[in-house]
Amino acid sequence: MYNAKDDDPPLMKRKLVRGGSWKDIAYYLQVSTRAYEYQDSSKCYIGFRCVQDYMGRQKDDNPARASRIYN
């Protein structure tokens, strides 16, 4: 990342933001969507998104044969 100096033009003081956030419409959720914010600003909706597969049961799972590890 480039850390802008005080005398750099405003164009050099921006950071790239990819994808959207929880507050955006579907179009902005695409990873290919790009936007810019100034380096010295922070927003509560800009950061990392963590994803994990659902670790629940399969649709055709038989509860009688399921593991009792969580009971």
C-alpha positions as a Python dict, from the first residue, in 0.01 Angstrom:
ca = {
    (1, 'M'): (0, 0, 0),
    (2, 'Y'): (120, 350, -79),
    (3, 'N'): (121, 588, 217),
    (4, 'A'): (51, 932, 78),
    (5, 'K'): (254, 1231, 188),
    (6, 'D'): (90, 1555, 299),
    (7, 'D'): (193, 1735, -20),
    (8, 'D'): (70, 1458, -257),
    (9, 'P'): (-229, 1539, -478),
    (10, 'P'): (-570, 1416, -355),
    (11, 'L'): (-572, 1142, -620),
    (12, 'M'): (-271, 978, -451),
    (13, 'K'): (-442, 979, -110),
    (14, 'R'): (-706, 723, -202),
    (15, 'K'): (-729, 352, -130),
    (16, 'L'): (-905, 90, -340),
    (17, 'V'): (-1211, -82, -196),
    (18, 'R'): (-1323, -406, -363),
    (19, 'G'): (-1667, -559, -334),
    (20, 'G'): (-1947, -432, -117),
    (21, 'S'): (-2063, -445, 239),
    (22, 'W'): (-2368, -548, 438),
    (23, 'K'): (-2534, -215, 353),
    (24, 'D'): (-2500, -233, -26),
    (25, 'I'): (-2732, -357, -299),
    (26, 'A'): (-2645, -678, -484),
    (27, 'Y'): (-2450, -506, -763),
    (28, 'Y'): (-2186, -376, -523),
    (29, 'L'): (-2136, -717, -359),
    (30, 'Q'): (-1947, -843, -662),
    (31, 'V'): (-1571, -872, -607),
    (32, 'S'): (-1520, -699, -942),
    (33, 'T'): (-1684, -379, -814),
    (34, 'R'): (-1427, -112, -729),
    (35, 'A'): (-1458, 208, -528),
    (36, 'Y'): (-1220, 449, -359),
    (37, 'E'): (-1193, 599, -11),
    (38, 'Y'): (-936, 836, 129),
    (39, 'Q'): (-651, 674, 322),
    (40, 'D'): (-709, 876, 636),
    (41, 'S'): (-1077, 784, 664),
    (42, 'S'): (-1233, 472, 810),
    (43, 'K'): (-1583, 335, 772),
    (44, 'C'): (-1765, 81, 988),
    (45, 'Y'): (-1871, -109, 676),
    (46, 'I'): (-1526, -149, 515),
    (47, 'G'): (-1314, -444, 619),
    (48, 'F'): (-1281, -817, 571),
    (49, 'R'): (-1564, -1060, 512),
    (50, 'C'): (-1516, -1408, 655),
    (51, 'V'): (-1711, -1701, 514),
    (52, 'Q'): (-1746, -2054, 643),
    (53, 'D'): (-1938, -2346, 501),
    (54, 'Y'): (-2248, -2445, 693),
    (55, 'M'): (-2146, -2728, 922),
    (56, 'G'): (-2502, -2842, 990),
    (57, 'R'): (-2676, -3157, 883),
    (58, 'Q'): (-2744, -3283, 534),
    (59, 'K'): (-3101, -3268, 402),
    (60, 'D'): (-3121, -3649, 375),
    (61, 'D'): (-2945, -3712, 709),
    (62, 'N'): (-3096, -3976, 937),
    (63, 'P'): (-3128, -3830, 1291),
    (64, 'A'): (-3131, -4177, 1443),
    (65, 'R'): (-2779, -4237, 1309),
    (66, 'A'): (-2646, -3885, 1372),
    (67, 'S'): (-2353, -3826, 1603),
    (68, 'R'): (-2441, -3736, 1961),
    (69, 'I'): (-2129, -3520, 2004),
    (70, 'Y'): (-2334, -3205, 2078),
    (71, 'N'): (-2592, -3368, 2308),
}
